[in-house]
Amino acid sequence: MRILFVHPNYRSGGAEIAGTWPPAWVAYLTGPLRRAGFNDIHFIDAMTEGVSDDDLAARMAALQPDIVGTTAITPSIYAAERVLELAALTVPNAVRVLGGVHATFMYKQVLMEAPHIDVIVRGEGENIAVDLFTAIAQGRWPQDRAAIAGLAWREGDQVIASKAAETIKDMDSLKPDWDILDWKQYTYIPLGTRVAIPNLARGCPFTCSFCSQWKFWRDYRVRDPKLVVDEIQELHEKHGVGFFILADEEPTINRKKFIEFCQELIDRGLPDKVKWGINTRVTDIYRDKELLGFYRSAGLVHVSLGTEAAAQMRLDLFNKETKVEENKTAIRLLREADIFVEAQFIVGLENETAETLEESWRMAWDWQPDLANWSMYTPWPFTPLFEELKEKVEVHDFSKYNFVTPIMKPAAMERGELLDRVMANYRRFYMRKALFHYPWRGTGFRRRYLLGCLYAFLRAGFRRTFYDLGKAGYWGPQTAKSVDFHFDEKRVGVEQAASDWETAADRAARASERRAAVRAQMKERARDRIELSEAPKGE
């Protein structure tokens, strides 16, 4: 049986300005499929290769796969749907499969708007894919689909979902097939080296209100650090990878495992050959301030901090559990450890003003991170914050839910003005860094890395790919009123679909509510007993 995986061709001018990123999802799926006996597996990275619809259809026709599978985050959902539409037109006998975060939660809408999709895989795909593809290979599809956990499909006018699959408990069973990727395509521009995105852990115990990842993975689990370093060593020695970013939402959550991971890298001499970066929380930097030098010796050179908002009220709204003043200290601690630090700011909520954007600029310059990034708030339709703000969400064109397009319209300004003021923050920050910091601060690796980051930024700006500026028609303040984000106004909002989806945080919240209810009941009974004992006899 021949399997074809396709990574959809979607770009937004966001993270991809720093390089071409390997789609790790296909390696994590292909690994268990090969161990289950599926060896005729092919992959087309339509995004990195810039594959057109006609070319993709021609390659499908040449391969004649039995299964075509793709994935989608929210902004790439329409591109993923198009991949499977092309499959329906080109290889109509192939079973067409969609997975990923967006399809997991919004499967009802997706299946109704894209009838060419045969089945959706909901949640972690490794075990579900093996069960599904085995059923197809054995001729048990579609009659046995209801017996396979983690699927959704359409029967006539109805959308049906089997029970949600269990999360993968044995994280050490994750053995990705990195050979499936054409590694010469994937480069991290600041260092001019091949880049990988391995996984140390899945999930997150925190419940940031704007984030979908803790909901998707449902509970927090960690892999054996030695096995992850085995992968990194193979990626370097076999595929020439010189930089990696851990895909985890926050790899430092489990301090013990993270230390083991760093020590294993050091013991194998990898920090001299491979550098790496992570995303993490300000609170973890505080907690590990005595270990930052050790982390740097393990090859950690880049930390992206979720500082998120300049104003404390917005940190509270995001449920970040951090304080504004902690951000500046965390940035200083990282820089003192010779670790490059990137500060992330979320902007573009309905209460954004020219003053709050100016405040974020002042704080970014005062804190002095090496890099700063202003991301537009993106109202994922399956997050807690969306439930609070959904009445104010006017744009339902998911292709624009990409962190660079202003989905929310602030009450005090137009979207074009919001974009212009964000661009002004970028211009001021990086022009000053380019003139007074990057060429003159530090020597050797530090200087080379920062100039490489500046080159990536300027390259994307020159090509008009940064923040999708070329498509929007933004050329500076004089165009703020004429910017056109090309929203598809035919797209309409839908309710959250995944009502059967339960996370560890959901279970913990219910348990906390039960404990609070029991405590309240016990206090009430105690009061009743006291009142009874104090009542006059004979009453």
Disulfide bonds with the S-S distance in Angstrom:
none
